[in-house]
């Protein structure tokens, strides 16, 4: 976005990015009533603003600031809202079909992005907005300060396959919160392994047509097309995989549906080999901690069970819960 285009936004919006006469429809994404919010707000008035809801399109940079660019308003740098509008406009064009983001972006960042983009373009810049809910950890907030954040690399070191995490995420709709626990992660890896085994059984079978396939594929497409209802689509994938008659046609249909799910069912042999647990000798100390954890779980003492699991993890091992009881593996940390 050029300096002239940025200046155009400022002129149209009266150097504002939000409410009042600058952009009367501000708040349409979050359905917020701006005047009601401002009437009830108790914030210090910023005398540099023409309207209390204004936000910065361009920021004056102090001399020591790392970002410095010349502009009609002096040396400075763009506000973080204008960055997104610029990237969308430059690389994706004047109108996006789908714009995604987290739910926390709805009331401020994306409202501001709409205001500045539409002020420049004089038409809607996005057809559909899709916002994902937060992932929680053990029923609470995920935060670096709480020490409960994990990367995919962290999970891989603990013995969880990255695609098992993907499988875990597919079990919740993107507009619903998803609660991460190591028990759920272990269950997801077990389920993912079984799905791969089903796919492999069909892949190696004779080329027999299944009469139920067409209706299942139609149901899968219907759920995917209905606001990305991937949990329901995953259920259809399982119905297909569990068909009693083994068929290469079923395998082909699974792979066709998996082009959307991204679970790499077409590489089932390779991934099943990767999922084989390493044979290791488990120290007696770890076995005793696992027994204590099982006793805590049986007594529904979940906090103690979580504490023991963390102690086991800190010692370099992970315990995975399954229908056949807990399995102990070396984490590789």
Number of C-alpha atoms within 10 A of each C-alpha: 13 9 11 11 13 21 18 17 23 19 14 16 22 17 21 26 29 28 22 19 13 22 20 13 17 23 21 14 15 14 12 13 12 18 13 9 11 12 8 8 9 8 8 7 9 10 8 8 13 14 19 19 18 20 18 17 21 21 15 17 16 11 10 7 10 10 12 17 12 10 16 9 10 13 16 20 19 18 14 15 23 21 15 16 22 20 12 19 17 11 8 11 11 17 17 15 10 11 15 12 14 14 15 13 16 18 16 17 17 24 22 31 22 24 28 27 26 19 22 20 15 8 11 14 25 16 10 10 14 14 15 16 16 17 17 17 17 15 12 11 14 18 12 9 7 8 8 13 13 12 9 14 12 15 18 17 15 19 24 22 22 17 18 23 20 17 21 22 19 21 17 17 17 21 16 11 14 19 18 18 14 18 17 17 21 23 18 23 24 17 17 23 19 15 19 21 17 21 28 21 17 24 21 12 15 12 14 13 13 16 8 12 17 11 10 17 18 11 16 21 17 15 17 18 12 9 12 15 20 22 19 19 25 20 13 21 22 17 14 22 25 15 15 10 13 23 22 20 18 26 24 16 18 24 20 14 21 16 12 12 18 14 22 14 26 20 13 20 13 12 17 15 9 12 16 10 12 11 8 9 9 12 9 9 10 19 14 11 16 22 13 16 23 18 14 17 15 11 11 11 13 13 11 16 21 18 12 19 22 15 16 22 18 12 14 16 22 26 24 21 18 14 7 6 9 17 13 18 20 21 21 12 14
